[in-house]
């Protein structure tokens, strides 16, 4: 079951609606940080009412954010971030939620990139947010964090909200240029828009390519695209016993999945590659995946769009498909696994699928 973080703003309300339309069970978590008085309480009331309307389990917590920030010697924004992710992790442990979904979108990703560049950053600072990751809290770092809207711009989200007649509330502080992120959003982005109307999509594609290059630093030809990488690199498959004593973390370029759920034979010869298994293939019309922690299936065509993979590169992305259903994608090599093959308490063998640079 998925836990969806909903603030009451347009992004998170659209996320809640999209998850509801998928049809799978989910719950809502709302943080009231107490930073805007009656306005914060109005946000809480909206989300509570929406959840009640559709019979969705609702969790809310009020934080003394300013006191926490002062005690920790951090900014209010950082305090709110730490408080919410820690609470999300607690809810997952207490109620058995398998993943947390947040409403970060393509504009948020572009804003983050510029903020990182202005502060000064290393290579990881230019790779942007990931559609699938883990909660940024050391106590709950094994809980998946999903960003289903990362492939959508704010313009697209606004159009969806209007089409679906989705209620939402505006945060009055968004209009203030007192915050660096708002200044970029309100002053810098309009100039970029004049220069390149598609600059949001352009920056997000660049971040995805930077992330791919960082995952494969030995690739001496520079920032290669997916098809070049798929042809040049061999995806190796290794097997090992699993006792559940360590959290499952999936580094970039490596996938970890339950060997038995994926239908792998009991013994995997040393040095095996992904091409040794007959159900490895490429994208076909009708292919689908249920992303890790997601409430329902997603067409691979939509998955590619969300991850900014151009149409001409789709056929070159290696896929591991189910032996039982040739359209059910169990893993996208180097990117993601299907929810059905996740490692859990029943897992006894795991498979690691990783890129080997020759």
Helices and strands as residue ranges (DSSP letters): E 2-5, H 10-22, E 26-32, H 38-53, E 57-62, H 65-72, H 76-95, E 99-101, H 106-119, G 123-126, E 132-134, G 138-140, E 144-146, H 154-164, G 172-175, H 180-183, I 184-188, H 189-195, H 199-215, H 226-232, E 234-241, E 254-258, G 274-276, E 280-281, E 288-289, E 298-299, H 300-306, G 311-316, E 319-321, E 329-332, E 336-337, G 339-341, E 349-356
